[in-house]
Amino acid sequence: MGKLPMSDSRRRHGGQSAPLPAGMPADATDEDLIALVQSLPVDSAQRGAAYEALVRRYDFLVKAAVRRYRDSPESVEDLMQVGYLGLLKAISNYNPELGPGLVAYAQPCVSGELKRHFRDKRWQVRVQRASQEHMLAVRGVRATLTQELGRAPASHELAEATGLSLDELREAERAEMAFRPYYLDAPVSADDEAATFGELLGDDDMEIEQAVDSDALWAHLPTLPQRQQRILAMRFYGNMTQAEIGERLGISQMHVSRLLDAALTRLRDCLTDGAAPPRRPSPRKRPAGTTPLPDDSSG
């Protein structure tokens, strides 16, 4: 098996390859180790040792790729693990006969694995690819402009430097919020008495269903006689008692009660298409010496 030119890792170690695990030949080349990785069974100890030797030689590729994300909220340790995964994939898929060298092949593999990690796993809310890329571009330009200007750049300055429109810039800034979520107990401002984000979150509105029912009720209200509509309004919106309604309209409380029952029964039938069982009004006691009033359910 022919020898490859001296790898970058050998130059970095003064012309010598990185230390090899026990059982590996001291002069094993990248091509030798890759052949072992790609030919031996997965559970082979020698295959694992060859993997380890290559990772030791080219860990500088992972460190260099991770260094570009040093301002990321993600921990360096986690990013290193992602980068090593990209390096292992490059070692497994590399074909020495087609590529100029493992370094040239592995660099985009490691960088691509890191980008996929940020795109698919780090985002707390799913964001379009274009917005993600704009957000990363704005983040880098903002840091550069801040250093050059000695202050935070304005929106139009960021847009001009990144080549984005103001709408695209605002979308990128919203994407930043999806990338880096806030704690619910974090204050919304520096004020000591400022509310927290959790306090600003909406809650379930228990009256939503009531609003839907009220809307359906209002649709049938005009079908009632005018006086029954007025009695319903005074009873349920004016919070007036039946006695107060009777005094206002010049009729007895008993008469108000019958009209109210008739109106509610009519609305109930309209809302249920007559499927509801008939209402059973509670028995009323008439004052001694009085006679029943004629039915006035027509309003």
Summary of the structure (lengths in Angstrom):
residues: 299
radius of gyration: 38.8
end to end distance: 106.1
largest distance: 123.7
contacts: 750
relative contact order: 0.05
helix: 59%
strand: 1%
